[in-house]
Structures are given as structure tokens and as C-alpha cells.
């Protein structure tokens, strides 16, 4: 199972970014859920990853982790704050959204805890983990190749 994530982690990370982007577009364009300001910031950090990880997956370039992991870390941090703002009423009063829909508004609240920011957070965390594992796998493969190179000469 670990080798699956090492070999295909970059493809899975691209798939996660693709599903997250398609899901957010579905919610806003099909279901007409208006995104709040924090949702837009999360989108800013997710949408480019579809392109970055798609190109990286096509080229089998695991060095894209240096771009994907920081984007996901920042986007995930925004998701954590957004989720906390939805679940802790006092936090919503601290920095309220003044334009458009309030950031503490829940369009979805499955089982009392699954909201849109939580789903975004899960996507960001999955991308971080998958890219880290894929990157480690590539580094391990490079180390093995370097060790074998002197023996062949």
C-alpha cells in the first residue's frame, strides 16, 4: 500500500484537487451557494493546484511538491480558521465578513460537523500528505540509483 502512494501519490493529489475544484464550482454554479470571502481565499489556493499537479502528474515531476505543499498549507490554514469561525460563534464576531454572505453561514452541515470548510481542509491535508509521500518515494528512488551507479562503473 505504501508503494502505491509513493508511485501514484502525485496522480492522487491531482485527483483530489480536481474533485475539490469541481465540487466548489458545483456548489456555487449549480446549487447557487454564494461563496463567502474566506471561501474565495480557499479557492485561490486550490484552483491553481489542478493545473500545477496536472502538469506534474503528466510529466511525473514529483518536485511540484515545493509548490503544492505551501499552497495547501496556506489554504488549509484558512480552512481551519473558517471552520472555527463557523463552529465558535464568538470568533465570527471578532472579524465579521462585511460584504456578501457571512463567513459563519453553513450551507452544508452534515452530521453536525461536516461543512464546506472542513471538506476543503480535508482536501488540502490529503494533497500535503500525498505530495510528501510521493516526494519521499522519489528521493528514496534517487538514493538507490546513486548507490547502484558506482557499482556499475
N, C-alpha and C positions, 0 to 999 in steps of 0.2 A: 504494500500500500504506500509506503514512503517513497519508493521509486516512482510510483505513479505520479505523485505530487512533484517530485524532482524533475521528471521528464515532461509532464504536461501542466505544471503549475502556471506557466505563463498563458497557456491557452484557457485554462480555467479562470484565471484572473481577468482575461479579456471577456470571457463569457459573463462573469459577474458584473463587470462594468457595463456590458451591453444590456443585460437584464435590468440593472438599476436605472440606466438611462431610458430604456423603453418603458419601464414601469412609471417613472416620473412623468414622461410625456403622455402616457396613457391617463394618468390621474389628472393632469392639467388640461389636455387637449380633448380627451374623450369624455371623461367624467366631469369636466369643467370645475375641478378643485383649484381655486386660485392659490398659487404658491405665496407664502409669506416671504419676508426679507431674508430670514435665515435659510429657508428652503432654496432661495436663489443662490445664496453663497455656497450651499452644499452642492448644487448643480454645477456651479463654476468649477469645483474641484473634481466632479465626477465625469462630466461630459468629455473633457479632453482625453480622459483615460481610454475611452473607446478607440480613439484614433491612435494614441501612443501605444497602447497594448496590442491593438490590432496589427499595427506595423511591426511591432516587436515579435508578435507571435508568427507572423508571416516570415520574418527573417530569422526566427529562432534566436533572437537577441535578448539574452537574459540581463544584459546591462541596463535595460529600460527600468529596472528596479530603482535606479537612482532618481528617476523621475516619478515613477508611480508611487513609491512609498511615501515621499514627502507630501505629494498631493493628497494621498489617502489619510495621512496623519493629520493634516490641517483640516480636511473635510470631516474626518471623524471627530476631531475636537469640536467643530461647530455642531455636529450632530449630538454630541454629549451635552453641550450647553442647551441646545434646542429641546432635547428630550427632558432635561432637568427643568427647563422653563415650563414645559407642559405639565410636568408632574409635581412641581413645587410652586404653588400659587404666589408665594412671596417673591420669588425670583422674577416672575412676569412683571411685577410692579417696579422692580429695580431698573430695568431698561426696556420699557414697553415699546412695541412696534407702533409707530405713529402714522404710518402710511399703509393703506391696504388692509389685508386681513391680519388680525393679531397673531403673533408667533406662538401663542399658547393655545390656539384653537386646534382641536383634534378633529380631523375629517374621519380618521380611522382610529378605533380604539378596541382592537380585538383582545378578548380575554382580560381586559382591564390594563394591559401594559404594552401591547404591540401597537406602535404608532408609526407614522411615516418617518420621523427622525430616527427611531430605533431601527427600522429596516435599512435606512441609509447607513447608520453606524455599522450594522452587521456587514453590509456590502464593503464599506471601507476597511473594516478589520479583515475580512476574507481576502481582499486584494493585498493587504500588507503581508498577511501570513503566506499566501500563495507565492507572492513575489520573493519573499525572504527565503522560502524553501527552494524555489526554483533557482535563485541566485546561489544559495549554498551548494545545491547539486551541481551547478556549473563550475563553481570554484573547486569542488571535490574532483570533478572530472578533469579539470585543468591540472590539478596537483598530481593525479595519477598519470596523466600524459607526460608531465615533466619528469616524473620518476622513471618512466619507461624509456624516455628519449635517450638518456646516456647509455642505457644497456644495449640499445640497438646500434649504436655507433661503433 
